[in-house]
Amino acid sequence: MSTPLDPATVDDLRDVIRWAVAGNGDFEIAAGGTKRDFGRPVTAAYQLDLGKISGIGLYEPTELVLSAKAATPLSVIEEALMDEGQRLEFEPPDWSALLGTSPERATLGGVIACNLAGPRRIKAGAARDHVLGFEAVSGRGEVFKAGGRVVKNVTGFDLSKLMAGSFGTLAVMADITVKVMPMPETTATLTIVGLDGPTAVQAMTAALGSPNDVSAAAHLPADVARHSVVAAADGDAVTALRLEGLAVSVQARQAELERSLAGFGELGRLGPEESDSLWREVRDATPFAVVPDEQIWRLSVAPRSGAEVATAIGAEIGGRYFLDWGGGLVWLAIAPRPDAAHNEIRRAVDAAGGHATLIRASTEIRAQVPVFHPESAALAQLSARVKDAFDPRRVLNRGRMRPDL
C-alpha cells in the first residue's frame, strides 16, 4: 500500500481517508493510544496513527488562546502554559493509572474527542466549552474547519460541540484551538470529616449555592478515603470543597464557608500542595486504580441524587463509590463480572434521569455490554443520520460507540 498510515499533515490525512473511502478498508484512530480501552473495541482493517500530527502552532498568552495539532501531548501543552502562569481550565483528567497506559502519551485530540473534564467542570464547563475552533477531515475525505481563534467566531451550528465527545467516529481532528486561563494565585480546600453520602451532598449543595465561588466539591466514603492523601486518622469519610483565586479572597471565602458549614461536623484545611494532590486524585480516579481488575463506571445524575443512586446500586450488586461535581458525578467500582450487573446500574441511573458510562472493563465485556448509555429510538436515529452525513462509509472508528456506528 502506497498510502501512509502515519500522516504528517492534514493533506496526508485527507489522502489516506479518501483511500479508505475508495473501498480499501477502515481505520481505528489513534494518537497517544491512551483511550484505546475506553469505549467499545474497534475492529478495523488498519490503525491510523496520528502521532506525527503534533506540535503547538500558536500560543498567545495575552489573548488567552492556544492552537495545537491533535496529537500534541497534553504534557507539552501544560508545560508551555505553566511557563506563562496559565492552564487548561477544564482540568483534563489523566486516566493512565486507571487504564494502565503511559501518562505522557495523552494528547489534546484524545481528551477533546472524549470530551473529558475534571472536578472544575461544575464551574468552568466541559472540554467542549473551551474549544474555539478546529480543522478536521471527515469520513468522506473532506477537509473542513469550524470556529476560529476567538469566541465571537463561534457562530451558527457549533461543530466543536459535535466533535467533542464523538470519539473519532465522525471526523479526524488535525488542529484544535482552545481558550486558556490564568492560574490562580493560591488554592485551598476545606474538608469535613465523617459525613454519610446524603449528608455530604447537603453540605456540598450548601457550599456550591453560597457566594463563595467553590470550584470543586467531592465526597470520599471511608473505604475510598483511606487510599487518598486526605485519609482521616480514624479512617472516616472525607468531604472536600476547593477554593481558588487571590490569596486574600481565598482566605476570606474559606472563613465564611467554615462559619456556614460548622454544623455539619469536624472541619479541616488543606494548603495548596495537599489540595493539588487531592484534586488530582479525584480528577484521575486514582483511588480506584489500586484494584486493577475492577469494573469502573462513571454515572452522571442530578447532584441531589448522587448518593442515593450509589447506595441503591451498592445494595443490589455491591461495590465502592465516590462523588464528584457536588454529587452529580458518581465513580463506581464493582467486581469484574460478565453478568447483567449493567442492567442494575442503568436501572438505578434511569430512575434518576441520568446516564452511565463503562470506563474500564475487559475487552470481552466491553464488546458485550453497552459502554455508553443506550439512546432512545429517536436519538439513535438522529445519531445515525449525523454519522451518515460525516462518515457514510463507516471508515472511522466503526463500532466505537455503538455496534452500528
C-alpha positions as CSV (number, residue, x, y, z in Angstrom):
1,M,0.0,0.0,0.0
2,S,1.4,3.4,-1.0
3,T,-0.9,5.5,1.2
4,P,0.8,6.2,4.6
5,L,-1.0,5.2,7.7
6,D,1.0,7.7,9.8
7,P,0.1,11.0,8.1
8,A,2.2,14.1,9.0
9,T,-0.1,16.8,7.5
10,V,-3.8,17.4,7.1
11,D,-3.3,16.8,3.3
12,D,-1.8,13.4,4.1
13,L,-4.7,12.7,6.4
14,R,-7.2,13.7,3.7
15,D,-5.5,11.4,1.2
16,V,-5.4,8.3,3.5
17,I,-9.1,8.7,4.4
18,R,-10.0,9.1,0.7
19,W,-8.1,5.9,0.1
20,A,-10.2,4.1,2.7
21,V,-13.4,5.6,1.3
22,A,-12.5,4.1,-2.1
23,G,-13.1,0.7,-0.6
24,N,-9.6,-0.2,0.7
25,G,-10.5,-0.7,4.4
26,D,-11.4,1.2,7.6
27,F,-9.5,2.7,10.5
28,E,-9.1,2.7,14.2
29,I,-7.9,6.2,15.0
30,A,-5.1,6.6,17.5
31,A,-2.7,9.4,18.6
32,G,-1.2,8.6,22.0
33,G,-3.3,5.5,22.3
34,T,-4.2,6.2,26.0
35,K,-8.0,5.9,25.3
36,R,-8.0,2.8,23.2
37,D,-9.5,0.7,26.0
38,F,-12.2,3.4,26.7
39,G,-15.3,2.6,24.6
40,R,-16.3,-0.5,22.6
41,P,-13.5,-2.4,21.0
42,V,-12.9,-1.3,17.4
43,T,-12.4,-4.0,14.8
44,A,-10.8,-2.3,11.8
45,A,-8.5,-3.3,9.0
46,Y,-5.9,-0.6,9.8
47,Q,-4.8,1.6,12.6
48,L,-4.4,5.3,11.6
49,D,-1.6,6.7,13.7
50,L,-1.8,10.5,14.1
51,G,1.4,10.7,16.1
52,K,3.2,12.9,13.5
53,I,0.4,15.5,13.6
54,S,1.8,17.1,16.6
55,G,3.1,20.5,17.9
56,I,1.9,23.8,19.2
57,G,1.2,26.1,16.3
58,L,0.1,29.2,18.0
59,Y,0.1,30.4,21.6
60,E,-0.8,34.0,22.5
61,P,-0.8,34.2,26.3
62,T,-2.2,37.8,26.3
63,E,-5.1,36.7,24.1
64,L,-5.7,33.5,26.2
65,V,-5.7,31.3,23.1
66,L,-3.6,28.2,22.1
67,S,-3.7,26.2,18.9
68,A,-2.1,22.8,18.6
69,K,-2.1,19.7,16.4
70,A,-4.4,17.0,17.6
71,A,-1.6,14.6,18.7
72,T,0.3,17.1,20.7
73,P,0.9,15.6,24.2
74,L,-1.0,17.3,27.0
75,S,2.2,17.4,29.0
76,V,3.8,19.6,26.3
77,I,0.8,21.9,26.3
78,E,0.6,22.1,30.1
79,E,4.3,22.8,30.4
80,A,4.0,25.7,27.9
81,L,1.0,27.1,29.7
82,M,2.7,26.8,33.1
83,D,5.7,28.8,31.9
84,E,3.2,31.7,31.3
85,G,1.2,31.1,34.5
86,Q,-1.8,29.7,32.6
87,R,-3.7,26.4,32.4
88,L,-6.5,24.5,30.6
89,E,-9.4,25.5,32.8
90,F,-11.5,22.3,32.1
91,E,-8.9,20.3,34.1
92,P,-8.4,17.4,31.7
93,P,-8.1,14.1,33.6
94,D,-5.2,11.7,33.3
95,W,-6.6,8.1,33.4
96,S,-3.3,6.4,32.8
97,A,-3.2,4.7,36.2
98,L,-6.9,3.7,35.7
99,L,-6.4,2.3,32.2
100,G,-2.8,1.1,32.5
101,T,-1.3,3.5,30.0
102,S,1.6,6.0,29.9
103,P,0.6,9.4,31.2
104,E,3.0,11.3,28.9
105,R,1.2,9.9,25.8
106,A,-2.2,11.6,26.5
107,T,-3.0,14.1,23.7
108,L,-5.1,17.2,23.2
109,G,-7.1,15.5,20.5
110,G,-7.8,12.5,22.6
111,V,-9.2,14.5,25.6
112,I,-11.3,16.7,23.3
113,A,-12.6,13.7,21.2
114,C,-13.7,12.1,24.5
115,N,-14.9,15.4,26.0
116,L,-13.2,14.8,29.3
117,A,-13.2,17.3,32.1
118,G,-12.2,17.2,35.8
119,P,-13.6,18.5,39.1
120,R,-13.7,22.1,37.9
121,R,-16.4,21.2,35.4
122,I,-19.1,22.5,37.8
123,K,-17.6,25.9,37.4
124,A,-15.7,26.0,34.1
125,G,-17.8,23.7,32.0
126,A,-16.9,20.7,29.9
127,A,-14.0,20.3,27.5
128,R,-16.3,21.1,24.6
129,D,-16.9,24.6,26.1
130,H,-13.3,25.5,25.7
131,V,-12.8,24.6,22.1
132,L,-12.8,27.8,19.9
133,G,-12.2,26.0,16.6
134,F,-10.7,23.1,14.8
135,E,-9.6,21.7,11.4
136,A,-10.5,18.1,10.6
137,V,-11.0,15.6,7.8
138,S,-14.4,13.9,7.7
139,G,-15.1,10.3,6.9
140,R,-15.8,11.5,3.4
141,G,-12.2,12.6,3.0
142,E,-13.2,16.3,3.1
143,V,-11.1,18.9,4.9
144,F,-13.2,21.3,6.8
145,K,-12.8,24.0,9.5
146,A,-15.1,25.3,12.2
147,G,-15.0,28.2,14.7
148,G,-11.9,30.3,14.9
149,R,-9.4,31.8,17.4
150,V,-11.8,34.0,19.4
151,V,-15.2,33.3,21.0
152,K,-17.1,35.6,18.6
153,N,-16.1,33.4,15.7
154,V,-18.2,30.5,17.1
155,T,-21.5,31.3,15.4
156,G,-24.2,29.2,13.7
157,F,-24.1,25.5,14.3
158,D,-21.2,24.9,16.7
159,L,-19.4,21.9,15.2
160,S,-16.9,21.9,18.1
161,K,-19.7,20.7,20.4
162,L,-20.4,17.9,18.0
163,M,-16.8,16.7,17.6
164,A,-16.2,16.8,21.3
165,G,-17.5,13.5,22.6
166,S,-17.8,11.9,19.2
167,F,-14.8,9.6,19.9
168,G,-13.4,10.0,16.4
169,T,-16.4,8.4,14.7
170,L,-17.4,11.5,12.6
171,A,-14.1,13.1,11.6
172,V,-10.4,13.1,12.5
173,M,-9.3,16.4,14.1
174,A,-6.0,17.7,12.9
175,D,-5.7,21.0,14.6
176,I,-7.6,22.3,17.7
177,T,-7.8,25.8,19.2
178,V,-8.7,26.2,22.8
179,K,-9.1,29.1,25.2
180,V,-6.8,29.1,28.3
181,M,-7.0,30.9,31.6
182,P,-4.6,32.3,34.2
183,M,-3.6,30.1,37.1
184,P,-4.9,31.2,40.5
185,E,-2.6,32.8,43.0
186,T,-3.4,30.1,45.5
187,T,-5.6,27.1,46.2
188,A,-7.1,25.8,49.4
189,T,-9.5,23.0,50.4
190,L,-12.0,22.8,53.3
191,T,-12.7,19.3,54.5
192,I,-15.5,17.9,56.6
193,V,-14.9,14.5,58.2
194,G,-17.3,11.8,59.0
195,L,-20.4,12.6,56.8
196,D,-22.5,9.9,55.2
197,G,-23.4,10.2,51.5
198,P,-26.7,12.1,51.7
199,T,-25.4,14.5,54.4
200,A,-22.3,15.1,52.3
201,V,-24.5,16.0,49.3
202,Q,-26.4,18.5,51.6
203,A,-23.1,20.1,52.6
204,M,-21.8,20.3,49.1
205,T,-25.0,21.8,47.8
206,A,-24.9,24.4,50.5
207,A,-21.3,25.3,49.7
208,L,-22.0,25.4,45.9
209,G,-25.1,27.5,46.4
210,S,-23.2,30.1,48.5
211,P,-21.4,33.2,47.1
212,N,-18.0,31.7,48.0
213,D,-17.2,30.5,44.4
214,V,-16.4,26.9,45.2
215,S,-14.5,25.4,42.2
216,A,-14.8,21.7,43.2
217,A,-16.8,19.6,45.6
218,A,-16.3,15.9,46.2
219,H,-17.1,13.2,48.8
220,L,-14.9,10.2,49.5
221,P,-16.5,7.5,51.7
222,A,-14.3,5.8,54.2
223,D,-13.3,2.8,52.1
224,V,-12.1,5.2,49.4
225,A,-10.7,8.0,51.5
226,R,-8.2,5.6,53.1
227,H,-6.4,5.4,49.8
228,S,-6.3,9.2,49.4
229,V,-3.9,11.9,50.6
230,V,-6.8,13.1,52.9
231,A,-7.1,9.8,54.7
232,A,-8.6,10.7,58.2
233,A,-6.7,9.4,61.2
234,D,-9.8,7.4,62.3
235,G,-10.4,6.1,58.8
236,D,-13.6,8.1,58.3
237,A,-15.2,9.6,55.2
238,V,-14.0,13.0,53.9
239,T,-15.9,15.7,52.0
240,A,-13.8,18.3,50.3
241,L,-14.5,21.8,48.9
242,R,-12.0,23.7,46.8
243,L,-11.4,27.4,46.7
244,E,-9.1,29.2,44.1
245,G,-8.1,32.7,43.4
246,L,-6.3,35.6,45.1
247,A,-4.9,34.7,48.5
248,V,-6.8,37.3,50.4
249,S,-10.0,36.3,48.7
250,V,-9.5,32.5,49.3
251,Q,-8.8,33.2,53.0
252,A,-12.0,35.3,53.4
253,R,-14.2,32.8,51.5
254,Q,-12.8,29.8,53.4
255,A,-13.5,31.5,56.7
256,E,-17.1,32.2,55.5
257,L,-17.5,28.6,54.4
258,E,-16.3,27.4,57.8
259,R,-18.9,29.5,59.6
260,S,-21.7,28.4,57.4
261,L,-20.8,24.7,57.4
262,A,-19.7,24.3,61.1
263,G,-22.9,22.4,61.9
264,F,-22.1,19.6,59.6
265,G,-19.1,18.2,61.6
266,E,-15.4,18.4,62.1
267,L,-13.7,20.8,59.7
268,G,-10.2,20.8,58.4
269,R,-8.0,22.8,56.0
270,L,-5.6,21.7,53.2
271,G,-2.9,24.0,51.8
272,P,-2.0,24.4,48.1
273,E,0.2,21.3,47.8
274,E,-2.2,19.0,49.6
275,S,-5.1,20.5,47.7
276,D,-3.4,19.9,44.4
277,S,-2.7,16.3,45.3
278,L,-6.2,15.6,46.4
279,W,-7.9,17.1,43.4
280,R,-5.5,15.2,41.1
281,E,-6.7,12.0,42.8
282,V,-10.3,12.9,42.3
283,R,-9.8,14.1,38.7
284,D,-7.9,10.9,37.8
285,A,-10.0,8.5,39.9
286,T,-6.7,7.1,41.3
287,P,-8.4,5.6,44.4
288,F,-9.9,3.1,42.0
289,A,-6.5,2.2,40.4
290,V,-5.5,0.2,43.4
291,V,-7.5,-2.8,42.3
292,P,-6.6,-3.3,38.6
293,D,-9.4,-5.8,37.6
294,E,-12.4,-4.0,38.9
295,Q,-15.0,-2.6,36.5
296,I,-15.1,1.2,36.7
297,W,-18.3,3.1,35.9
298,R,-19.0,6.8,35.7
299,L,-22.6,7.9,36.4
300,S,-23.9,11.3,35.7
301,V,-27.0,12.3,37.6
302,A,-28.6,15.3,39.3
303,P,-26.3,16.2,42.2
304,R,-29.1,15.7,44.8
305,S,-29.4,12.1,43.6
306,G,-25.7,11.0,43.5
307,A,-25.5,9.4,47.0
308,E,-29.0,7.8,46.7
309,V,-28.1,6.2,43.3
310,A,-24.8,4.9,44.6
311,T,-26.4,3.5,47.7
312,A,-29.2,1.8,45.6
313,I,-26.6,0.2,43.3
314,G,-24.5,-0.9,46.3
315,A,-27.5,-2.6,47.9
316,E,-28.0,-4.6,44.7
317,I,-24.5,-5.5,43.5
318,G,-22.0,-4.1,46.0
319,G,-19.0,-2.1,45.1
320,R,-17.4,1.2,46.1
321,Y,-18.1,4.7,45.1
322,F,-17.1,8.3,45.5
323,L,-18.8,11.6,44.4
324,D,-17.5,14.5,42.4
325,W,-19.2,17.6,40.9
326,G,-21.1,18.2,44.1
327,G,-22.8,14.7,43.8
328,G,-23.6,14.9,40.1
329,L,-20.8,12.5,39.1
330,V,-20.6,9.1,40.7
331,W,-17.5,7.0,40.3
332,L,-18.3,3.3,40.9
333,A,-16.1,0.3,41.2
334,I,-17.5,-3.2,41.2
335,A,-16.1,-6.7,41.0
336,P,-15.4,-7.9,37.4
337,R,-18.5,-9.7,36.2
338,P,-19.9,-10.6,32.8
339,D,-23.5,-10.9,34.0
340,A,-26.3,-8.3,33.8
341,A,-24.9,-6.0,36.5
342,H,-25.0,-3.2,34.0
343,N,-28.8,-3.6,33.9
344,E,-29.0,-2.9,37.7
345,I,-26.7,0.1,37.3
346,R,-28.6,1.6,34.4
347,R,-31.9,0.9,36.0
348,A,-30.9,3.0,39.0
349,V,-29.5,5.7,36.8
350,D,-32.5,5.8,34.6
351,A,-34.7,6.3,37.6
352,A,-32.7,9.4,38.5
353,G,-32.8,10.7,34.9
354,G,-29.1,10.3,34.3
355,H,-26.7,8.2,32.3
356,A,-24.0,5.6,32.9
357,T,-20.7,5.0,31.1
358,L,-18.5,1.9,31.5
359,I,-14.9,3.3,31.7
360,R,-12.9,0.2,32.4
361,A,-13.6,-3.5,31.8
362,S,-12.2,-6.4,29.8
363,T,-12.3,-6.3,26.0
364,E,-14.9,-9.2,26.1
365,I,-17.2,-7.3,28.5
366,R,-16.9,-4.1,26.5
367,A,-17.9,-6.0,23.4
368,Q,-21.0,-7.5,25.1
369,V,-22.2,-4.6,27.4
370,P,-23.3,-1.2,26.1
371,V,-20.4,1.0,27.1
372,F,-22.3,4.2,26.6
373,H,-25.8,4.7,27.9
374,P,-28.4,3.3,25.4
375,E,-30.1,6.0,23.4
376,S,-33.8,6.4,22.8
377,A,-35.1,5.3,19.4
378,A,-35.4,8.9,18.3
379,L,-31.9,9.9,19.4
380,A,-30.4,6.7,17.9
381,Q,-31.9,7.7,14.6
382,L,-30.5,11.2,14.8
383,S,-27.1,9.8,15.7
384,A,-27.2,7.5,12.6
385,R,-28.2,10.5,10.4
386,V,-25.2,12.5,11.7
387,K,-22.9,9.6,11.1
388,D,-24.3,9.2,7.6
389,A,-23.5,12.9,7.0
390,F,-19.9,12.8,8.1
391,D,-18.9,9.2,7.6
392,P,-21.3,7.3,5.3
393,R,-18.9,4.5,4.5
394,R,-18.2,3.9,8.2
395,V,-14.4,4.1,7.8
396,L,-13.7,5.9,11.1
397,N,-13.7,4.1,14.4
398,R,-16.6,1.9,13.4
399,G,-18.3,0.4,16.4
400,R,-16.5,2.6,19.0
401,M,-19.7,4.0,20.5
402,R,-22.4,1.6,19.2
403,P,-22.1,-1.6,17.0
404,D,-23.8,0.1,14.1
405,L,-21.8,3.4,14.3
